[in-house]
Amino acid sequence: MRQYGIIGNPLGHSWSAQLFNKRFAREGIAAEYALYPLTELNHSTLDTLVRTHHLEGFSVTIPYKQTIIPLLDEVTETARGIGAVNVVKAAWDGDVYRLTGYNTDYIGFRESLLPLVREKNCPPKALILGTGGAARAVTYALSSPWNADGWKRWNVTMVSRKAQDSIRNIPCVTYGQLTEDIIRQCSLIVNCTPLGMYPETDACPPIPYEAVGKGHILYDCIYNPEETLFLRKGRELGARTQNGMQMLELQAQAAWEEWNN
C-alpha cells in the first residue's frame, strides 16, 4: 500500500484526504492518503514522519509552506521562485530517501481563475490579501506570462497585517492603507489568508467592502466553508465569487502527476 498525506497545523478543515482517497478507490489504486498534523516542523519531526509511514509524497499546508524549504534536498526552480512549497516527493533508494519540493498551488489557482477572467474580461489589476505561501503562489500565477487565450499579465499588489517591503518586487501595503479607491481599481481580490476558514467562519479580511461591486471578482482560496463571509459579502454587493475547491482539485491533480513522474 503506497502512503501519502498532508502536513500542517491545524488540519481539521482539510478535504485533501477525502479527495485523494476517493480517487484511489475509484481508480483501483493501492494507496492511502492521511492527515498528519504537526505542532512543529524540523529535520527530526519530518524524518520521523517520512520513515514511520514510508511516505512516497505529501502535501504541505499552513503554516509550513515556507518553513519546509530548507529541510528539503531539492526544490524546483518554480517553487524556489515562488518562495513556497505545497507538494513534496520522497524518492526512496533502500532505506535512504530524497525529498524534492514542488509548487502546484499556482497551477490550480491559474487554471481555475481563467474561465472567470475570460467571462468578465476585466482589467488585469489584482489585490492579494496575505503574504504567506498561498499568496506567493497566487501572485506568481498572476504576474507571470501564460500561453493561454484570455490570460493577461496582472498588475498585483499584496496586502499584509504589518508594514513590509515588496515581495518578489510586488508592492505590499497594509490593511490600514487600503482605501475605497484602491478597491475600486482592482477588479480581482483574492483572499489567501485563513480568515473565515472552518471553524472560525465568522471572520473575514478587514477591507472596505462598500467599494466592492459588479465589476469585481472575489476569489477565496478557502474551500471550507463553501461560502466564506468574504465571499458572501462580495456576492451580496454584486461581485462574481469563487471559492478554492476547484483550485484544490487542480493542484491535487498536478501533485499526483509529480509524485508519479
C-alpha positions as a LaTeX table, in Angstrom:
\begin{tabular}{lrrr}
\hline
Residue & $x$ (\AA) & $y$ (\AA) & $z$ (\AA) \\
\hline
Met1 & 0.00 & 0.00 & 0.00 \\
Arg2 & 1.51 & 3.30 & $-1.10$ \\
Gln3 & 1.37 & 6.04 & 1.53 \\
Tyr4 & 0.70 & 9.74 & 1.05 \\
Gly5 & $-0.61$ & 12.51 & 3.25 \\
Ile6 & $-0.67$ & 16.15 & 4.23 \\
Ile7 & 1.24 & 18.02 & 6.94 \\
Gly8 & 0.16 & 21.26 & 8.59 \\
Asn9 & $-1.48$ & 22.68 & 11.68 \\
Pro10 & $-4.43$ & 22.69 & 12.04 \\
Leu11 & $-5.83$ & 20.14 & 9.58 \\
Gly12 & $-9.45$ & 19.92 & 10.72 \\
His13 & $-10.55$ & 21.97 & 7.70 \\
Ser14 & $-8.73$ & 19.87 & 5.11 \\
Trp15 & $-10.62$ & 17.84 & 2.50 \\
Ser16 & $-7.45$ & 16.56 & 0.84 \\
Ala17 & $-7.73$ & 13.06 & 2.34 \\
Gln18 & $-11.32$ & 12.65 & 1.09 \\
Leu19 & $-10.30$ & 13.93 & $-2.33$ \\
Phe20 & $-7.36$ & 11.59 & $-2.79$ \\
Asn21 & $-8.86$ & 8.50 & $-1.16$ \\
Lys22 & $-12.00$ & 8.76 & $-3.30$ \\
Arg23 & $-9.77$ & 8.88 & $-6.36$ \\
Phe24 & $-7.74$ & 5.89 & $-5.18$ \\
Ala25 & $-10.93$ & 3.87 & $-4.65$ \\
Arg26 & $-12.44$ & 4.96 & $-7.98$ \\
Glu27 & $-9.32$ & 4.13 & $-9.98$ \\
Gly28 & $-8.36$ & 0.99 & $-8.06$ \\
Ile29 & $-5.05$ & 2.47 & $-6.84$ \\
Ala30 & $-3.50$ & 0.67 & $-3.86$ \\
Ala31 & $-2.70$ & 3.81 & $-1.91$ \\
Glu32 & $-3.79$ & 5.72 & 1.19 \\
Tyr33 & $-3.71$ & 9.45 & 1.97 \\
Ala34 & $-3.81$ & 10.55 & 5.62 \\
Leu35 & $-3.72$ & 13.70 & 7.74 \\
Tyr36 & $-0.52$ & 14.33 & 9.69 \\
Pro37 & $-0.92$ & 17.36 & 11.96 \\
Leu38 & 2.47 & 18.60 & 13.20 \\
Thr39 & 2.80 & 21.09 & 16.04 \\
Glu40 & 6.35 & 21.80 & 14.91 \\
Leu41 & 8.36 & 21.14 & 11.77 \\
Asn42 & 12.10 & 20.46 & 11.80 \\
His43 & 14.51 & 17.86 & 10.43 \\
Ser44 & 13.72 & 15.44 & 13.25 \\
Thr45 & 9.91 & 15.59 & 13.08 \\
Leu46 & 9.97 & 15.40 & 9.29 \\
Asp47 & 12.37 & 12.45 & 9.19 \\
Thr48 & 10.33 & 10.57 & 11.79 \\
Leu49 & 7.13 & 11.11 & 9.84 \\
Val50 & 8.54 & 10.10 & 6.45 \\
Arg51 & 10.25 & 6.99 & 7.83 \\
Thr52 & 7.44 & 5.85 & 10.12 \\
His53 & 4.89 & 5.87 & 7.30 \\
His54 & 7.33 & 5.31 & 4.41 \\
Leu55 & 5.72 & 8.23 & 2.62 \\
Glu56 & 6.14 & 8.49 & $-1.14$ \\
Gly57 & 4.78 & 12.01 & $-1.18$ \\
Phe58 & 2.88 & 14.53 & 0.88 \\
Ser59 & 1.12 & 17.85 & 0.63 \\
Val60 & 2.08 & 20.87 & 2.73 \\
Thr61 & $-0.37$ & 23.44 & 4.08 \\
Ile62 & $-0.33$ & 26.30 & 6.59 \\
Pro63 & 1.87 & 27.20 & 8.35 \\
Tyr64 & 4.69 & 25.19 & 6.75 \\
Lys65 & 4.78 & 26.07 & 3.04 \\
Gln66 & 7.80 & 28.31 & 3.56 \\
Thr67 & 9.27 & 26.66 & 6.67 \\
Ile68 & 9.79 & 23.36 & 4.87 \\
Ile69 & 12.07 & 24.69 & 2.12 \\
Pro70 & 15.41 & 24.46 & 4.00 \\
Leu71 & 14.50 & 20.91 & 5.14 \\
Leu72 & 14.35 & 19.55 & 1.59 \\
Asp73 & 17.12 & 18.06 & $-0.53$ \\
Glu74 & 15.93 & 19.80 & $-3.67$ \\
Val75 & 13.38 & 22.46 & $-4.64$ \\
Thr76 & 12.24 & 23.07 & $-8.20$ \\
Glu77 & 13.10 & 26.36 & $-9.83$ \\
Thr78 & 9.44 & 27.39 & $-9.90$ \\
Ala79 & 8.87 & 26.61 & $-6.22$ \\
Arg80 & 12.07 & 28.44 & $-5.34$ \\
Gly81 & 10.92 & 31.45 & $-7.33$ \\
Ile82 & 7.54 & 31.43 & $-5.61$ \\
Gly83 & 9.15 & 31.00 & $-2.21$ \\
Ala84 & 6.74 & 28.28 & $-1.10$ \\
Val85 & 6.32 & 24.51 & $-1.41$ \\
Asn86 & 2.97 & 22.73 & $-1.18$ \\
Val87 & 3.96 & 19.30 & $-2.56$ \\
Val88 & 6.90 & 17.06 & $-1.64$ \\
Lys89 & 8.01 & 13.86 & $-3.37$ \\
Ala90 & 10.02 & 11.26 & $-1.45$ \\
Ala91 & 12.24 & 9.15 & $-3.71$ \\
Trp92 & 13.43 & 6.03 & $-1.86$ \\
Asp93 & 16.59 & 4.00 & $-2.50$ \\
Gly94 & 16.58 & 1.26 & 0.09 \\
Asp95 & 16.48 & 2.97 & 3.49 \\
Val96 & 17.60 & 6.30 & 2.08 \\
Tyr97 & 15.18 & 8.89 & 0.70 \\
Arg98 & 15.49 & 12.20 & $-1.07$ \\
Leu99 & 12.87 & 14.94 & $-0.73$ \\
Thr100 & 12.01 & 17.26 & $-3.61$ \\
Gly101 & 9.69 & 20.24 & $-3.21$ \\
Tyr102 & 7.22 & 21.49 & $-5.81$ \\
Asn103 & 4.54 & 24.11 & $-6.03$ \\
Thr104 & 1.24 & 23.17 & $-7.67$ \\
Asp105 & $-0.87$ & 25.84 & $-5.96$ \\
Tyr106 & $-0.13$ & 28.34 & $-8.71$ \\
Ile107 & $-1.34$ & 25.86 & $-11.35$ \\
Gly108 & $-4.59$ & 25.18 & $-9.52$ \\
Phe109 & $-5.28$ & 28.87 & $-8.98$ \\
Arg110 & $-4.38$ & 29.97 & $-12.50$ \\
Glu111 & $-6.45$ & 27.33 & $-14.28$ \\
Ser112 & $-9.47$ & 27.78 & $-12.01$ \\
Leu113 & $-9.40$ & 31.55 & $-12.49$ \\
Leu114 & $-9.09$ & 31.53 & $-16.28$ \\
Pro115 & $-12.81$ & 30.89 & $-17.03$ \\
Leu116 & $-13.80$ & 33.84 & $-14.80$ \\
Val117 & $-11.29$ & 36.13 & $-16.48$ \\
Arg118 & $-12.50$ & 35.14 & $-19.94$ \\
Glu119 & $-16.12$ & 35.69 & $-18.94$ \\
Lys120 & $-15.73$ & 39.13 & $-17.36$ \\
Asn121 & $-12.84$ & 40.45 & $-19.50$ \\
Cys122 & $-11.84$ & 42.57 & $-16.52$ \\
Pro123 & $-8.87$ & 44.97 & $-16.25$ \\
Pro124 & $-5.81$ & 42.98 & $-15.07$ \\
Lys125 & $-5.29$ & 44.64 & $-11.71$ \\
Ala126 & $-5.41$ & 42.45 & $-8.60$ \\
Leu127 & $-5.26$ & 42.75 & $-4.82$ \\
Ile128 & $-3.85$ & 39.75 & $-2.93$ \\
Leu129 & $-4.83$ & 39.51 & 0.73 \\
Gly130 & $-1.98$ & 37.86 & 2.64 \\
Thr131 & 1.74 & 37.31 & 2.15 \\
Gly132 & 2.14 & 33.62 & 3.08 \\
Gly133 & 2.71 & 30.58 & 0.92 \\
Ala134 & $-0.65$ & 30.63 & $-0.86$ \\
Ala135 & $-0.38$ & 34.37 & $-1.53$ \\
Arg136 & 3.06 & 33.93 & $-3.07$ \\
Ala137 & 1.79 & 31.18 & $-5.38$ \\
Val138 & $-1.21$ & 33.27 & $-6.43$ \\
Thr139 & 0.99 & 36.31 & $-7.03$ \\
Tyr140 & 3.38 & 34.22 & $-9.13$ \\
Ala141 & 0.49 & 32.91 & $-11.23$ \\
Leu142 & $-0.92$ & 36.38 & $-11.85$ \\
Ser143 & 2.34 & 38.19 & $-12.54$ \\
Ser144 & 3.81 & 35.55 & $-14.87$ \\
Pro145 & 3.01 & 35.23 & $-18.59$ \\
Trp146 & 0.99 & 32.21 & $-19.65$ \\
Asn147 & 0.27 & 30.98 & $-23.16$ \\
Ala148 & $-3.49$ & 30.75 & $-22.81$ \\
Asp149 & $-6.28$ & 32.53 & $-24.64$ \\
Gly150 & $-7.81$ & 35.24 & $-22.46$ \\
Trp151 & $-4.96$ & 35.36 & $-19.92$ \\
Lys152 & $-3.21$ & 38.63 & $-19.16$ \\
Arg153 & $-0.22$ & 39.50 & $-17.05$ \\
Trp154 & $-1.68$ & 41.16 & $-13.96$ \\
Asn155 & $-0.64$ & 44.24 & $-12.04$ \\
Val156 & $-0.56$ & 42.89 & $-8.47$ \\
Thr157 & $-0.49$ & 44.46 & $-5.01$ \\
Met158 & $-0.19$ & 42.34 & $-1.85$ \\
Val159 & $-1.78$ & 43.23 & 1.50 \\
Ser160 & $-0.16$ & 42.45 & 4.86 \\
Arg161 & $-1.06$ & 42.96 & 8.50 \\
Lys162 & 2.34 & 44.57 & 9.07 \\
Ala163 & 4.28 & 47.08 & 7.03 \\
Gln164 & 6.96 & 45.41 & 4.91 \\
Asp165 & 8.94 & 45.89 & 1.74 \\
Ser166 & 7.93 & 44.48 & $-1.60$ \\
Ile167 & 7.88 & 40.69 & $-2.01$ \\
Arg168 & 9.50 & 39.43 & $-5.22$ \\
Asn169 & 9.25 & 43.04 & $-6.49$ \\
Ile170 & 5.49 & 43.00 & $-5.84$ \\
Pro171 & 4.36 & 46.11 & $-3.89$ \\
Cys172 & 2.90 & 45.46 & $-0.46$ \\
Val173 & 0.55 & 47.63 & 1.61 \\
Thr174 & $-1.12$ & 47.17 & 4.98 \\
Tyr175 & $-4.83$ & 46.75 & 5.59 \\
Gly176 & $-4.82$ & 50.18 & 7.20 \\
Gln177 & $-3.61$ & 51.70 & 3.93 \\
Leu178 & $-6.44$ & 50.22 & 1.87 \\
Thr179 & $-8.90$ & 52.81 & 0.59 \\
Glu180 & $-12.16$ & 52.54 & $-1.31$ \\
Asp181 & $-10.36$ & 53.92 & $-4.35$ \\
Ile182 & $-7.78$ & 51.10 & $-4.26$ \\
Ile183 & $-10.58$ & 48.54 & $-4.03$ \\
Arg184 & $-12.43$ & 50.07 & $-6.97$ \\
Gln185 & $-9.29$ & 49.98 & $-9.12$ \\
Cys186 & $-8.68$ & 46.26 & $-8.51$ \\
Ser187 & $-11.06$ & 44.05 & $-10.48$ \\
Leu188 & $-9.78$ & 40.90 & $-8.74$ \\
Ile189 & $-9.46$ & 40.47 & $-4.97$ \\
Val190 & $-8.04$ & 37.17 & $-3.71$ \\
Asn191 & $-8.16$ & 36.04 & $-0.09$ \\
Cys192 & $-5.05$ & 33.98 & 0.67 \\
Thr193 & $-5.39$ & 34.27 & 4.45 \\
Pro194 & $-7.05$ & 31.70 & 6.76 \\
Leu195 & $-9.62$ & 34.30 & 7.84 \\
Gly196 & $-13.05$ & 32.71 & 7.52 \\
Met197 & $-11.80$ & 29.13 & 7.39 \\
Tyr198 & $-13.64$ & 26.45 & 9.37 \\
Pro199 & $-14.22$ & 26.51 & 12.31 \\
Glu200 & $-13.82$ & 30.32 & 12.61 \\
Thr201 & $-16.35$ & 31.07 & 9.89 \\
Asp202 & $-17.47$ & 34.43 & 11.28 \\
Ala203 & $-14.17$ & 36.12 & 10.32 \\
Cys204 & $-13.18$ & 37.88 & 7.11 \\
Pro205 & $-10.36$ & 40.11 & 5.87 \\
Pro206 & $-10.79$ & 43.75 & 7.00 \\
Ile207 & $-11.17$ & 45.55 & 3.69 \\
Pro208 & $-13.59$ & 48.37 & 2.70 \\
Tyr209 & $-16.30$ & 46.11 & 1.25 \\
Glu210 & $-18.54$ & 49.10 & 0.49 \\
Ala211 & $-16.34$ & 49.73 & $-2.58$ \\
Val212 & $-16.94$ & 46.22 & $-3.99$ \\
Gly213 & $-19.40$ & 45.97 & $-6.87$ \\
Lys214 & $-20.46$ & 44.21 & $-10.07$ \\
Gly215 & $-17.11$ & 44.84 & $-11.72$ \\
His216 & $-15.26$ & 42.72 & $-9.18$ \\
Ile217 & $-14.25$ & 39.08 & $-8.88$ \\
Leu218 & $-13.76$ & 37.91 & $-5.30$ \\
Tyr219 & $-11.80$ & 34.67 & $-5.09$ \\
Asp220 & $-11.19$ & 32.83 & $-1.82$ \\
Cys221 & $-8.52$ & 30.13 & $-1.60$ \\
Ile222 & $-10.55$ & 28.69 & 1.30 \\
Tyr223 & $-12.97$ & 25.89 & 0.36 \\
Asn224 & $-14.33$ & 25.01 & 3.81 \\
Pro225 & $-16.89$ & 26.51 & 4.27 \\
Glu226 & $-18.16$ & 26.57 & 0.71 \\
Glu227 & $-19.04$ & 30.24 & 1.03 \\
Thr228 & $-16.92$ & 32.27 & 3.42 \\
Leu229 & $-18.05$ & 35.58 & 4.90 \\
Phe230 & $-15.63$ & 37.26 & 2.46 \\
Leu231 & $-17.42$ & 35.67 & $-0.49$ \\
Arg232 & $-20.90$ & 36.28 & 0.92 \\
Lys233 & $-20.19$ & 39.99 & 1.33 \\
Gly234 & $-18.93$ & 40.14 & $-2.25$ \\
Arg235 & $-21.91$ & 38.22 & $-3.63$ \\
Glu236 & $-24.38$ & 40.48 & $-1.82$ \\
Leu237 & $-22.67$ & 43.50 & $-3.38$ \\
Gly238 & $-22.95$ & 42.05 & $-6.90$ \\
Ala239 & $-19.44$ & 40.68 & $-7.36$ \\
Arg240 & $-18.69$ & 37.36 & $-9.06$ \\
Thr241 & $-17.33$ & 34.96 & $-6.46$ \\
Gln242 & $-15.46$ & 31.65 & $-6.37$ \\
Asn243 & $-14.10$ & 29.50 & $-3.58$ \\
Gly244 & $-10.94$ & 27.38 & $-3.56$ \\
Met245 & $-12.45$ & 23.94 & $-4.24$ \\
Gln246 & $-11.53$ & 23.83 & $-7.92$ \\
Met247 & $-8.08$ & 25.16 & $-7.06$ \\
Leu248 & $-7.71$ & 22.29 & $-4.55$ \\
Glu249 & $-8.74$ & 19.70 & $-7.13$ \\
Leu250 & $-6.49$ & 21.06 & $-9.88$ \\
Gln251 & $-3.43$ & 21.39 & $-7.67$ \\
Ala252 & $-4.05$ & 17.86 & $-6.34$ \\
Gln253 & $-4.08$ & 16.53 & $-9.91$ \\
Ala254 & $-0.79$ & 18.30 & $-10.57$ \\
Ala255 & 0.62 & 16.90 & $-7.32$ \\
Trp256 & $-0.32$ & 13.35 & $-8.33$ \\
Glu257 & 1.47 & 13.84 & $-11.64$ \\
Glu258 & 4.62 & 14.98 & $-9.83$ \\
Trp259 & 4.51 & 12.03 & $-7.42$ \\
Asn260 & 4.24 & 9.62 & $-10.35$ \\
Asn261 & 6.63 & 11.35 & $-12.74$ \\
\hline
\end{tabular}
